[in-house]
Amino acid sequence: MTFTVRGFAALDTQSDLVPFSFERREPLAQDVEIEILYCGVCHSDLHTAKNDWGGTVYPAVPGHEIVGRVTRVGKNVSKFQVGDLAAVGCLVDSCRNCSSCQQDLEQYCLNGFTGTYNDPDKHLANQRTYGGYSEKVVVDEHFVLKVPSHLDLAATAPLLCAGITTWSPLRHWNVGSGSKVAVVGLGGLGHMAIKLAKGLGAEVTLFSRSPNKSQDALDLGADHVVISTDKQQMQAVKGEFDLIIDTVPYVHDINPYVATLNISGTLVLVGYLGPLDPFLNTVPMILGRKSVAGSVIGGIAETQEMLDFCGKHNIVSDIELIKMQDINTAYQRMLKSDVKYRFVIDMASLKNG
């Protein structure tokens, strides 16, 4: 059994997103139905809409930074009741049996997790999952998260991707009081990395190519700003950092940043998928026991931990609220980095057509 919901979808690689109606499953015994109040806009949405990574199946309804209110629950649901605030992030299912899933690392499911959009739907034959640019979503309660009710709900939405993408490496590499953390790039991911690292007690530095971003970084909580194109400034922080979170979403030279790692330090890539160019020089890695690593989102338990931490410390994203009908303009602005720092869609606007 299914029911019809409205949303916005990409129909091909070239066209604008347009209004689109599609079918959701009726809630099963373990399902939670959520009326979507707000949905963040992620670069992954744009990449999927334009098939930049390949594999997009059209029509595609993006959106994996979802905050809403529970409207129905299945008979076996125990964690949520009708009326509760709830959130859904980047994944809505996994095999739940592999070693990764058993460690609450569903994002590394050895059999592949089910993404919130554009993945095969396990419950509806020959259909794909559809995301949060829509009225409602139906998700197994295991993959639904509780939202601290006192937080700004619109500004909470980007925590479901930008927040957890930066929180996960901060936690994995045990960042806390006394840690020295650097962030490469001040965008949707970078601004959250600064806020969360600072919340954990770290001394935080922003690497930026743009001097005009210095004050913004300091306002967000950074202790220092280093202009990465200034050789003297880069030399001054050689061997300085325990962890560098690199949020840059395109190919770039990471060798200058590796030089700023302390002994046993790690640079973790969270924004770029693909081969490095120029090549990674292993000499400073070998001579300083330095590492270059990667990280992607987080598991459900870790995401809930992050939301609870943000609730305790009143941490949310800096956002610009838009109407659903303005999504194509928002995509154009995203390509120009013309947003501080995350677009969020007010899904009430969807009712206006």
Legacy VTK file of the C-alpha trace (Angstrom):
# vtk DataFile Version 3.0
C-alpha trace
ASCII
DATASET POLYDATA
POINTS 353 float
0.000 0.000 0.000
1.220 3.497 -0.862
0.097 7.105 -0.640
0.888 10.094 -2.815
3.104 12.982 -1.718
4.300 16.103 -3.476
7.859 17.212 -3.873
10.408 18.675 -6.267
12.479 16.459 -8.544
15.262 16.545 -11.100
13.999 14.893 -14.295
17.297 14.922 -16.193
20.818 16.329 -16.027
20.047 19.682 -17.643
16.602 20.827 -16.524
15.615 22.717 -13.407
13.988 20.856 -10.539
10.213 20.873 -10.948
7.112 19.913 -8.921
6.687 16.142 -8.840
4.237 13.734 -7.208
5.271 10.233 -6.201
4.398 7.314 -3.920
5.588 6.638 -0.370
4.885 3.347 1.365
2.220 3.249 4.035
3.992 2.933 7.407
4.942 -0.638 8.231
5.058 -1.983 11.794
8.492 -0.490 12.508
8.047 2.722 10.495
7.753 6.367 11.436
5.971 8.813 9.142
7.295 12.371 9.378
5.807 15.588 8.076
8.865 17.445 6.810
9.165 20.960 8.195
12.663 21.832 6.994
15.198 20.277 4.656
18.778 21.418 4.243
20.372 21.793 0.821
23.647 19.890 0.439
26.207 19.922 -2.385
25.423 16.201 -2.699
21.879 17.169 -3.733
23.247 19.274 -6.572
25.765 16.623 -7.629
23.005 14.003 -7.728
20.575 16.242 -9.605
23.207 16.896 -12.274
24.560 13.311 -12.258
28.055 14.629 -11.531
29.031 11.372 -9.837
27.214 9.094 -12.281
24.490 6.659 -11.354
21.610 9.088 -10.860
18.278 7.500 -11.742
15.626 10.020 -12.749
13.302 11.326 -11.508
15.419 12.101 -8.437
14.073 13.842 -5.330
17.085 15.072 -3.314
17.325 16.068 0.336
18.959 14.297 3.297
18.963 16.935 6.030
15.405 16.446 7.248
13.691 17.810 10.358
9.977 17.339 10.947
7.185 16.125 13.166
5.895 12.565 13.552
2.426 12.094 12.073
2.031 8.280 12.219
3.887 5.359 13.760
3.772 1.628 13.128
2.471 -0.763 15.784
5.973 -1.906 16.809
7.512 1.564 17.114
8.729 2.270 20.642
10.958 5.362 20.430
8.557 7.844 18.850
5.003 9.036 19.285
2.755 11.152 17.104
3.683 14.798 17.617
7.366 14.193 18.432
10.061 16.134 16.643
12.217 13.830 14.525
15.061 13.967 12.019
16.430 11.862 9.173
19.927 12.133 7.755
21.802 10.569 4.868
20.806 6.937 5.304
17.489 5.172 5.844
18.577 1.529 5.991
21.525 -0.873 6.016
22.011 -4.622 6.236
22.248 -4.366 10.073
24.159 -7.650 10.219
27.699 -6.995 8.993
30.585 -6.124 11.303
30.228 -2.411 10.550
26.516 -2.319 11.324
27.092 -4.314 14.500
29.497 -1.559 15.621
26.899 1.200 14.928
28.849 2.185 11.816
25.996 1.875 9.352
27.660 4.444 7.091
30.322 1.803 6.382
27.879 -1.081 5.898
29.819 -3.802 4.090
26.738 -4.583 2.005
26.006 -0.939 1.257
23.644 1.340 3.145
20.419 2.648 1.629
20.706 6.374 1.018
17.817 8.688 1.793
17.468 9.356 -1.925
18.385 7.733 -5.243
19.059 4.239 -3.887
17.014 1.099 -4.565
14.017 1.028 -2.225
13.890 -2.257 -0.301
10.144 -1.921 0.283
8.800 -0.793 -3.102
9.732 -2.982 -6.045
11.586 -1.319 -8.922
11.562 2.068 -7.203
14.236 4.351 -5.786
14.265 6.156 -2.465
13.089 9.766 -2.575
14.472 12.460 -0.304
13.415 15.408 1.768
12.386 17.893 -0.922
8.878 16.629 -0.235
5.908 16.763 2.122
6.497 13.569 4.083
8.956 10.726 4.532
8.503 7.196 5.930
11.558 5.652 7.614
12.294 2.669 9.847
12.521 3.966 13.426
16.098 2.680 13.786
17.172 5.372 11.312
15.073 8.176 12.814
16.687 10.615 15.249
15.403 12.656 18.170
15.739 16.442 17.934
16.397 18.709 20.943
13.197 20.742 21.021
14.790 24.031 22.089
17.046 24.320 19.039
16.099 26.379 15.992
14.609 23.601 13.859
15.518 25.131 10.508
19.128 25.661 11.587
19.221 22.128 12.999
18.551 20.506 9.604
22.130 20.826 8.238
23.450 19.017 11.304
22.108 15.842 9.682
24.863 15.980 7.035
27.261 18.904 7.461
27.221 18.426 11.226
27.748 14.678 11.400
30.286 14.719 8.537
32.581 16.859 10.672
31.585 15.462 14.078
32.507 11.892 13.185
36.231 12.553 12.569
36.420 14.862 15.581
35.161 12.011 17.766
37.139 9.259 16.044
40.406 11.130 16.559
39.478 11.967 20.164
39.437 15.743 19.896
39.002 17.492 23.229
40.527 20.043 25.539
44.154 20.628 24.538
43.699 19.398 20.958
44.897 21.588 18.115
42.549 21.309 15.165
42.704 23.024 11.774
39.903 23.283 9.242
40.521 23.709 5.506
37.740 25.668 3.826
34.949 27.802 5.263
31.681 26.580 3.807
28.781 24.403 4.920
31.119 21.726 6.283
33.893 24.050 7.416
31.748 26.323 9.526
30.302 23.299 11.348
33.790 21.847 11.892
34.828 25.077 13.599
31.755 25.188 15.828
31.946 21.532 16.852
35.710 21.444 17.415
35.443 24.561 19.545
32.536 23.027 21.437
34.734 20.021 22.231
37.362 22.321 23.736
39.940 22.366 20.932
42.096 25.260 19.825
40.818 25.848 16.287
42.531 27.344 13.242
41.016 28.010 9.828
43.099 27.563 6.694
41.726 29.819 3.973
42.870 31.181 0.635
40.712 34.274 1.202
41.797 36.882 3.776
38.309 38.356 3.670
36.969 35.251 5.451
39.112 35.845 8.532
36.573 37.792 10.553
33.802 35.338 9.695
35.942 32.470 10.980
36.736 34.294 14.214
33.050 35.115 14.681
32.240 31.408 14.332
34.698 30.560 17.110
38.039 30.002 15.407
41.049 31.064 17.470
43.340 31.701 14.506
43.248 32.099 10.726
46.146 31.098 8.453
46.157 32.229 4.820
47.259 29.108 2.985
48.751 31.018 0.056
51.103 32.914 2.389
54.311 30.873 2.666
55.445 32.673 5.836
52.153 31.976 7.608
52.273 28.330 6.538
55.849 27.979 7.729
54.886 29.455 11.095
52.430 26.587 11.749
54.654 23.738 10.531
54.216 20.708 12.811
51.388 22.400 14.708
48.173 20.397 14.382
46.895 17.123 15.785
44.020 16.924 13.316
43.175 18.740 10.100
39.658 18.460 8.694
39.811 19.177 4.968
36.364 20.172 3.693
37.343 21.356 0.185
35.024 19.640 -2.343
37.343 19.707 -5.372
40.819 18.416 -6.235
43.556 20.440 -4.550
47.107 20.136 -3.253
47.071 18.754 0.284
50.859 18.501 0.674
51.245 21.973 2.239
48.708 21.015 4.902
50.380 17.687 5.699
53.499 19.682 6.583
51.547 21.456 9.332
50.634 18.206 11.116
52.296 17.342 14.391
53.982 13.979 14.930
51.274 11.288 14.568
48.853 13.914 13.273
46.129 13.160 10.740
44.621 15.056 7.831
41.137 13.715 7.125
39.355 14.399 3.845
35.604 14.843 4.189
34.729 16.962 1.152
36.518 15.590 -1.894
35.987 12.274 -3.690
38.572 11.341 -6.290
42.294 11.096 -7.092
44.753 13.559 -5.606
46.588 15.974 -7.890
49.432 16.684 -7.384
50.488 13.354 -5.933
50.737 12.949 -2.195
54.367 13.159 -1.040
54.879 10.366 1.489
58.223 11.627 2.834
56.794 13.856 5.601
54.283 11.128 6.422
56.952 8.479 6.921
59.367 10.759 8.760
56.648 12.120 11.042
54.220 9.200 11.386
51.578 11.385 9.794
48.406 10.081 8.187
46.014 11.093 5.434
42.575 9.580 5.971
38.989 9.860 4.815
35.645 9.918 6.613
32.005 9.910 5.566
28.953 11.008 7.620
28.344 8.898 10.738
26.297 6.048 12.125
22.920 6.496 13.773
24.221 6.322 17.355
26.984 8.813 16.573
24.528 11.155 14.854
22.237 11.078 17.883
25.253 11.805 20.093
26.034 14.813 17.921
22.467 16.129 18.091
22.443 15.739 21.869
25.787 17.546 22.118
24.475 20.377 19.944
21.402 20.575 22.128
23.528 20.850 25.261
25.834 23.490 23.762
23.244 25.318 21.613
25.126 24.644 18.383
23.285 24.953 15.059
24.213 25.866 11.503
24.260 29.374 10.067
21.568 29.262 7.400
19.606 31.118 4.784
15.964 30.015 4.713
14.438 29.671 1.232
11.174 28.600 -0.368
10.980 25.295 -2.218
10.283 27.228 -5.410
13.680 28.959 -5.108
15.745 25.759 -5.162
17.119 26.262 -8.673
18.358 29.746 -7.830
19.900 28.313 -4.658
21.757 25.706 -6.725
23.163 28.443 -8.957
24.307 30.393 -5.921
25.866 27.285 -4.365
28.073 26.914 -7.430
29.370 30.415 -6.692
29.747 29.719 -2.936
27.192 32.488 -2.425
25.680 31.325 0.863
26.584 31.610 4.545
26.655 28.761 5.102
23.785 26.455 4.267
20.483 26.847 2.454
17.479 25.335 4.230
14.094 24.901 2.589
10.960 25.901 4.512
8.799 23.018 3.372
5.595 24.893 4.228
6.242 26.694 0.937
5.583 23.448 -0.926
1.881 23.903 -0.182
1.950 26.992 -2.416
2.584 24.910 -5.504
LINES 1 354
353 0 1 2 3 4 5 6 7 8 9 10 11 12 13 14 15 16 17 18 19 20 21 22 23 24 25 26 27 28 29 30 31 32 33 34 35 36 37 38 39 40 41 42 43 44 45 46 47 48 49 50 51 52 53 54 55 56 57 58 59 60 61 62 63 64 65 66 67 68 69 70 71 72 73 74 75 76 77 78 79 80 81 82 83 84 85 86 87 88 89 90 91 92 93 94 95 96 97 98 99 100 101 102 103 104 105 106 107 108 109 110 111 112 113 114 115 116 117 118 119 120 121 122 123 124 125 126 127 128 129 130 131 132 133 134 135 136 137 138 139 140 141 142 143 144 145 146 147 148 149 150 151 152 153 154 155 156 157 158 159 160 161 162 163 164 165 166 167 168 169 170 171 172 173 174 175 176 177 178 179 180 181 182 183 184 185 186 187 188 189 190 191 192 193 194 195 196 197 198 199 200 201 202 203 204 205 206 207 208 209 210 211 212 213 214 215 216 217 218 219 220 221 222 223 224 225 226 227 228 229 230 231 232 233 234 235 236 237 238 239 240 241 242 243 244 245 246 247 248 249 250 251 252 253 254 255 256 257 258 259 260 261 262 263 264 265 266 267 268 269 270 271 272 273 274 275 276 277 278 279 280 281 282 283 284 285 286 287 288 289 290 291 292 293 294 295 296 297 298 299 300 301 302 303 304 305 306 307 308 309 310 311 312 313 314 315 316 317 318 319 320 321 322 323 324 325 326 327 328 329 330 331 332 333 334 335 336 337 338 339 340 341 342 343 344 345 346 347 348 349 350 351 352
